[in-house]
Amino acid sequence: MLATVLHKPGDIRCEEVADPKILHPTDAIIKLSASCICGSDLWPYRGLQPVDGPMHMGHEYCGIVVEVGAEVRNVRPGQFVVGSFCLSDNTCPHCRFGFQSSCVQREFMSGAQAPYARVAQADGTLVATAEVPPAELVPDLLAVSDVLGTGWYAADAAEVRQGSTVVVVGDGAVGLMGVLAAREMGAERIIAMSRHASRQRLAREFGATDIVAERGEEGVARIKDLTRGVGADSVLECVGTAESFDQALAVSRPGGTIGYVGVPHDVSLDGQRLFFGQKRMLGGPAPVRRFLPDLMDRVLKGRIKPGKVFDLQLPLADVAEGYRAMDERRAIKVMLSV
């Protein structure tokens, strides 16, 4: 089959690879209904993460089960399923505590930018719908697999509550999903930090009440002005750079909470600043499996349309253009037809 392979930074190809096979009795093979490119895929593409030989790309997925291993009990061929980018057994102590992304048997999904993919720990990772959903819901369900689940975790970790004031740092797909999540959780004011008109429009559509285009000290001053000098109850850090972390810390009120889901690159934190600023922080890889049933239900009932975050659709054969479009910020998030 044809699949996406990254050979070195900037060198992404759609090329022939072997079809996935059951390797362990807890595996499943799914036929993907669609795939997509994640912002985190850009880290190795840009050379900011090591590439040790060819990498099979893609970790967001939904589709039809076509084969299961001998020990799989919870899903069966013919079912439509959504899974997390963190593969988990959903039974270990960390999973039962709600942190499936730290499962003792954790693996990270790969190879999903392709027509078929192997999913390890299928019973613990995959959630099936009651029936195969209509095609128009596939983009929304695909978004649940990672980008919505991660944005939701950012809001959950930041303790967004009914009536709270929220700042979202980052206007990529995860940040925009964080805006949607904050709205669903009942935030009264949602301030999205964005300098791009198309992303600002989508942020507004997802629930942002205010847009702040400034950065650095000017951005902090603008948010302090909007919040009458107080700062935000909850801050969603959805980028992972030193600058974005600094922004998140600066706009969080004393006793406020920062949910950080951007993979950190060259980030260090000042203990004195945390101590005297009285900041709460929780983040890391999103335990998407914890949220899957609820988020899938919201999509299937038409309450949310996270698939709007896909603003460019391309065939898998044109995946290199999809990476370029996201790298150059010509696209927020690319969906791949497989």
Secondary structure, DSSP 8 states (H G I E B T S, - for coil): -EEEEEEETTEEEEEE-------STT-EEEEEEEEE--GGGHHHHTTSS---S-EE-----EEEEEEE-TT--S--TT-EEEE-SEE--S-SHHHHTT-GGG-TT-EE----SSSEEEESSHHHHEEE-SS---GGGHHHHHHIIIIIHHHHHHHHHTT--TT-EEEEE--SHHHHHHHHHHHHTT-SEEEEE---HHHHHHHHHHT-SEEE---HHHHHHHHHHHTTT--EEEEEE-S-SHHHHHHHHHHEEEEEEEEE-S--SS----HHHHHHHT-EEEESS--HHHHHHHHHHHHHTTS--GGGG--EEEEGGGHHHHHHHHHTTS-S-EEEE-
